[in-house]
Each structure stands twice: as C-alpha cells, then as structure tokens.
Amino acid sequence: MKTKILLLGIDGLNLSTALDSGRAPTLEALKNAGYFTALTMDVPTLSGPGWSTLLTGSTHAQHAVKDNLFAGHNLLNRPDLLSRALYQDQSTTTFAAAGWPALVDPVGVGPVIQERREQQRADRHRVIARDGETYGYQRVDAEIADVAVYAVTKFGHDVGFVHFCEADEAGDLYGAQSEHYLEAISRIDAHLARLHAAVAKRVEKYEEKWLMVLITDHGQLDEGGHGGDSPQERASFVIADGIGRDNPDWPDGFAPEGLVPLLLAERA
Ligand SMILES: [Zn+2]
C-alpha cells in the first residue's frame, strides 16, 4: 500500500518562537520524533510566492507569483502537488482545505491548488475553501481543522493539504513576540494534535502508511510583518513524521521547490 501524505501548512510560523514558548507541544513532539530540516525561503517572503513554490515545486521565476495579487501568474503551467500526484497515478484521491482563498478558491486570485472540477464531480478530489480574510482566521482555522479531521477519518485521501493562517494574522497585527501570536500558535497546535490522532487511528484501523509533513511559507518579524530578506522572515522548515512507516530519508537542507519532488517520490 502506498504512503498517504498529509501536508500541513502553518502560515507565518517562527518555529523557534513556537518551540521556545512551550505552547506548541504537538509541534515539538513531531519535530523530535520525525525528520527535520531548516529551509530558507526566497525573497519576497510573501504568502503568494512562498506557497506557490512549496506547493508546485517551482521557483519564483517559474510560477511568476510575485505577491498576493497573483497578477500574471503562470500557475496553470505549474500544477500543484495534488494534481501531480494524480498525473503520477490516476487512482490518487486528493483533498485540500484552506481559509486563505488564494490557495483553493477558484473564484478569486490563483488558486494555487487547481480546481480539477471533473475529479471533484467524480469524488476523487475534494476542496474546502473558507474566507479567513473576511471572517477572521481564529474561527476559520477551527472550521478547517474540523473538516480536515472529518476528511482524514472518513475518506483518508491519498494526498492532502491543509492550511492554517491564524498565527500569520496575529503576527502581522501584533508581532511575533505578542501574546496574540503565541495564543494563535497554541490553538493551531491543538488542531495539529487532532489531525495526528485522526491519522494514527486510521493507521491502527486499516494498517495504512502515512506521512504527516509540516511546513511554513515564511517567518514573522518580532515587530510584525514579513516580505523582506532577513533571516527570520526567510526561515522555514520541514518536519515529516512517518506514521505506520519510517520517517523519510530526505537530505539535510534543500531548496523550497525541492519539497514536491520528495513528496511525489514517497508515492512512487
Ligand atoms: Zn504567509
């Protein structure tokens, strides 16, 4: 049985801040038990270019997403991880849930995750879009966590991506040293714990193999904000935990666009 992949994107997460705070026990446990490497994101350290690189395995020049407006992007020629997993094996089922519309909502800019309406109609691809920009990410991330736990438990899609954005929202508004930022991290950590438990339950029940992978698209400055080329803004990471299988044997350090090929190789 092929490994199932659950990629969890935590927007704007300073991993060191999260770990030092003691408010992210799940993140800490996954890092300690799993594969870990630091990643350095390219400039500008904005969500649009960052997620486009991490999710399509493309450089900024290749996907041409320059900012969060996505004007002139080349994403139709740079399919996302979920689509590429399907092209690699047409039996692949996929799932994406995000509160930042640019990642998943075909109505707005982007989306980075392709709609693939035919597969949605055939129940092979499921996309859950929410709007945290309008309704706030604390509430929307909690909804995303609920639908993601449900999807993992009920369907166990072969390749999934789930995005949490509350920490980035708090970081932008109050800075990475604020209590707001740490509270957001602690709530996201609880979402991660629920997802991990849902995967572990499937592994126990169906003897499946899963890889739970955690990443961020950029850091947050202490005073709040990102986009520049400081080490804190460019700092990202990959944590990958094998559940029902070994941790992946990936190199220590690679370019951000190198993640998708590594993930696809786990499905080979
Ligand atoms: Zn971001």
Residues whose N, C-alpha, C, O or C-beta is under 5 A from the ligand:
A	BS01	ZN	D11 G12 L46 S47 D168 D217
